[in-house]
Amino acid sequence: MPEKITKKAVDALISRAKAEGKTCYIFDSEQKGFAVLATKTGVCNYIFEYRLRGAGGSPKRVTIGRHGALTPDQARTRAVGLAGDVSKNVDVAQVEKDARARLSGLTLRELIERFLAQYEKPTRYWKEKRARLLSNDLKALHGKPATIIKRGEIQAVMDDVQTRSPAAARLLFADIRPIFAWALKREAIEANPIALVDAPPVSEARDRVLSDAEIKAFWQAATAEGWPFASVFKVLLLTGQRREEVAGMRWREVDLDAGTWTIAKERAKNGKAHTVDLHPEAVALLDPLGNAAAPRLMKHSAEEDFVFSTTGCTPVSGFSKTKARIDARMQQILGDKFQSWRTHDLRRTAASGMAALGFQPHVIERVLNHVSGAQGGLVSVYQRHEYREERKRAIMAWGAHVMGLVRADQPASNVVALRVA
């Protein structure tokens, strides 16, 4: 006898199938053709059975999904939709079979494009993910049918990337794994070739921050670069923002009068627009009137307003060579006390500096537009306060501290480092 398929009924069905050691089923009393099957091992799937008008023979069947991944109500909704298609004499089982056949013939690159078409968003995070998935790292496999890609081939790719860059290997692994899982669920592949591939080990978190003496040497070394890199590196330290966000700064994002810079959500790593308060020194570095080395290259096109550029049409590039020159100058200044550092360490230095000045982690994370730690989990869901005033005080205090270090040997002025009250 049909009965309404509910969670309680499904749980009882699973217990009965295990106890009797055979497949048991229930047909729904509300939607014709909707049923749930439980095997003796406890596997339970929702299905939909139907007959087309004028078609003889046995009824056809479509698997809707696994119990647990779907609730009874969600599965019933899917069954109602399938019933509607069948009422129009659509052979839904054949439609799904044809869709699987089309997917199964796709190359890895085509599979990647299908996945991105479904999930990709217009943010920097997805732009970088696309670049990695379509990079030369996977080029040898791009043209190969996804169904015949073997685990050893994926492992070989990961080993090669790991040798070059452990960080790149971890990112690529995280990028490609959900694509194979997505393809497996849609029966585009019969087995997941990445399932047993060794995940790249997690590296130890860096804790490198520049000391006060290093900050002073850095500022002096960066100054020698001139426009635009002198300003780029100094703004990195003063704001604590990411390198790509600073390098890609647009005039349309900057309000010099208000002393703010709003990073568009499309450029922010987490896809959220972010307003950065600018210390007066950062404003001076950008102001084409106050900084003779900062020409404002305004073009007619909205795409040609990059702040840090020699043309206005493209953002600044060549960080590696510039960083090497800055390192060389810092080594001359610091001598044996010089230690290697990375550009990203400027961001960590700013965060550490604000913490040393007494600002709380949740305020600093908002300054960095970084949601984790103090702002992670349930807190990130319910805590929507932007701490605008606290963020501004943190940036101003940090900027004052940096400038105090930089001007330590200069004649006394009225500049006073701000601290939390």
N, C-alpha and C positions, 0 to 999 in steps of 0.2 A: 504493500500500500504506500502511495506517495505520502510524504510528510514535509512540512516546511523545513528547509535546510537552515539550521542555526548552528552556532558554535557548539552549543550543548549537544545537538544531534550529531555533529561531526565527531566530537570527542568520544561519544558513545560508540559511533561506527568504527573508529580506529581501534578502540578497546575490543570490540566484538571480532574484528578481522584478525587481530593478534591472537585472541583466545581460541578462535575456530581454525586458525591457520589457513585461511583462504581469503580471496578478494570478496569484499562486501560492498554494497552500494545503496544509495538512497536516491530516488527521483523526487524532485521538488514538487510540492503541491500547488505552488503559485505560478511557476513558469514551466510550461510544457517543454520537455527535452532537456531541461537543466538537471544535472545530477552530480553526485560526488562519489568517487570510488576510493576505497582504502584497501591496501594490500596487507598481507600477513606480516610484512616487515614494518608497517606503520606509515608507509608512504601514502599520501592522500592527495588526489587531484580533483579539480572541478572539471566537468566536461559538458558538452552540449551535443545532443543527438537530434537528427532531423531527417526528413525525407523530402526530396523535391517533388513538386507537382508533376504527375505523369511519369515519374521514374519508379520503376519496380526494384525488387531486390532488397537487400539489407539496408538498414538506416546508416547514414554516415555520421562520423563523430569528429568533433574538434576539441582539443584539450585547451581549456581556458587558462589554467594555471595551478600552481601548488598551493595547498592549504597552508596558511601561515604567511606566505607572501601576499595572499589575497584573503580578505574576510569573506564570509558567505554573502554578505550584501554586495560587496564589490564584484564578486564572481557572478551573482545574479544579474547585476546591471549589465555586465558584458554579455550574458546569455540573452538578455532582452534585446540588445543591439543585434546579435547574430540572428535571433528569431525574426527581427524586422527585415534583415537582408534576405533571409530564406523566403519570407512572404512575397518578395519580389523575384522569386525563383533564382536567387544567386546561390551558386554552389560554394559556400563559404570554406569548406574543407579544401576544395581545389584552388580557391583564391590564395589560401595560406600556403599550400604546397607550391604553387607557382612563385610566390614571394620568396620562399626558402630557396627555390631553385635559382632564382635571380641572384640572391645574396651569395649562394655557395660558389658561384662562378667569379666572384669579385677578387681582384688582386688586393694585396694588403693596402696599397695606396688608396684604392677605391673604397675599401672598408673604412679607412681612416676618414676619408672625405664624407662618407655617409654618417659616421659617428659625429663628426664636427658639425655637419649640417643640422643634426638634431639637438646638440647640446651647446655649441659654441655661442659665446656672448661677445659683444663689442667692447671687451676690456683688455688691458695690457696682459693680464694673466693668461687669457685664451690666445692672444696673439703670440705670446712666447711659447705656449704649449703647441700651437700649430707649427711654429718654426722648428721646434725640436722633433716633432713627429715626421716632418717632411724634410728633415736635414739629411746630410750625407751619412749619418750614423746608421740609418735604416735603408739607405738607397739600394743596397744589394737585394733587399727583400721587397721593395716597393712594387716591382712588376711581377712578383710571384703570386700565384693563386693562394689565398689565405688558407684554404683547406689542406694544402700540402706542406705548409711551413712546419718545421719540426722544432722540438724543444732545443736540440743542440744548436740550431741556427740562431735562435734567440739568445741562448747562453753565450755563444761566440760573440755576438754583437755587444752584449752587456760586458763581457770580459775586456773587449777592445776599448770600450768607452771608459770602463773602470781604470784601465791603465793610464789613459790620458787625463781623466778627471773624475775622481770619486763622486764629486758633487753632481756632475753632469750625468753620471750613471744612475744616481738615485732619482734624479728628475725624470730621465727617460723611462726608467722602470715604472715609476708612478704614472707616467703618461700612457704607456702602452698596455698596462695590465687591465684597466677597465674596458679597453676596446675589445680585447679578446673575450672578456666576460660578457660584454654586450653581444658580440657575434655568436657566442655559444648559446645564449638564451634564445636567439632568433634562428638557431640551427643553421647558421651560415658556415659554421665549422663543427666538426664532430667531436673534437677534443681541444682543450685549451693548452696550447704549446708553452705558455708561460707559467702554468700551474706549479711546476716543480723547478723552475729556474731560481737560482740563488738570488735572493734580494741583496742588493749592494749594502754593505754594512753602514750603519749610521756613524758619521764621524763625530769626534768630540767637539762640543760647542766652543767657538772661539771666545776668548774673553779679553782680547787685546784692546787696550785703550791707550791713547797718547797721554804722556805725562805733561805737566805744565811746561817743562822745558822743551819737550817735543812740539807742543802746540806753537810755542813762540818760534821755534826753528822752522816749523812747517809754514807758518804765515810768511816768514821772511823769504823762504824758498819759493813759495807760490807767487809772491809778489813779482819776482823776477821773470815770471812767465808772460806778463802782460795780458792783453785782451785776446781771446775770451777766457782762457783757462785760469788765469789768476782769480777772476771773479767766480768761475764755476767751483773751484776747489774751496774757496773761502765761504761761499754760500752753502756748500755741502756741510761744512763744519758748523756754521752759524744756525742752520735750520734743522740739521739731523735728518733730512729727507734722502730718499734713494737717488742713486747716481742717475738712472735713466729719467727720473722725474725732473731733476734739476737740469740735466742736459737738454731735455725737450721742452723747457719752459717757454710759454708763448706770451707775447705782450698782452693778448686778450685776457690772460689769466691774472695779470698783475695790476694792482691798484696802488701806485706809488704814494698817492696822497693819503690813503688809508693805512698804508704799510701792510698790505695783505697780498697773498698769492694763493689763488684757489686752483688746485690741481683738478682738472676735469676727471670725472669718474672713468672715462675711457682710457685715461693714462695711469690711473692709480692701480697698484698691484691688486688690491682687494676689491676693485670695482666701485669704490665709494668716493664721491667728490670730497675733497679735503682742503680746508682753508688753513693756510700757514701764516702766522704772524711773522713779520719781518723786523728784526732789530734795525735801528737806524743805520748801522754800518752796512747791513745787507741792502737796505734801500739805496744807500750811497753807491754801492757797487753796481747797482742796476740803473740808477738814474743817469740818463744821457746828458742831463744838464750839469749834474754835480760831478760826473765822472767823465772826463774828456776821452778816456779810452773805451767808453761804452757807447758806440754809435747806435742809435736806434734806426735800424734798417727797415723802414716801413714800405711795404709793397702794396700793389693794388689787390692782389689775391689774398684771401683770408688764410691761405695755406702758407703764406710767406712772411710770417711774423715771429720767427724763432728769436728769442732773446740772445742766447749764446750761439752766435753764428757769424760767419764772415760774409755771408750773402743774404741772410734772412730766409733763404729757401730751404736750407737743410740744417739740422742741429749739429752742434759741435761733435767732432769725432777725433780719435787719436789719443785716447786716454792712456794707453800703455806707454807710449813714448814720452808723453808729458809726465806721467808718474815717475818714470825712470829719471828724468831730469830733476824733478823735485827731490827725489831720493838722493841723487848725487850732491845737490846743494845742502840738504839736511846733514849728510854725512860730513861734509866739509865743516859745517857749523858745530856739530855734536861730537865729531871725532869717534873715539872708541865707544861712546855711549849710544851711538846710532843703532837702532834695531829695526828690522824690516816690519812693514805694516802694509795693510791693504786699504784701498779706497773706502770699502765698507766700514772699516774701523773708525772712520770719522763719524759715522752715524752712531756707533756704539759709544764713542767718546762723548758725543753730545748728550746721549741718554745718561751715561754715567755721571757726567758733569752736573746735569740737572738734579740727579738724585743726591749728589754730594752737597748741593745747595739747599737741600731739604724738601724737594718736591716729591709728591707721592707717585708710586708706580702707575696708578690709573691715569694720572694727569700726563705723565711722560708718554705712556702708550698712545694717548690721544694726540699728543704732539707729533708722534712718529706715524700716526695713522696705522697702528699695528694692533690688531685684536687678537690677543692671546694672553696667557698668564692671568694677570689681575682682571682682565676684561673678557676672559674666555668663558665657556660653558654657559650656564644659566644667566650669569651676570651679563654676558654679551647680548643675550636676548632681551633682558628686562631693563638693563641700564642704558638708556638712550641719551643721558645727559652729556653734552659736548664739552663741558668744563672750559668754555671759551675764555673767561677771565683768568682762570688758573693757568691755562695754556699760554696766554699772552705773558703773564708774569714769569713763567718758566723760561720762555724764549728770551725775554728781556734780561732776566738775571744771567742766563747763560752767555748771551752776547756781551753783557757788561763784564763778565768774568774773563772771557776771551780777550776783549779789548784791553782789559787791565793788564793781562799778561803781555800782550803785544806792545803796549806802551809803557812797560815797566821802566825802561831806561830813558824814556822821553821826559821832558819837563813836566812837573806836576800840573794836573788839571782838575776840573771839578767832577770827573767821571768817578762814580762810586759803584762798586759791585752791589747789585740788589740781592737780597736773600729773603727767604720766606719769613713773613712776620710771625 
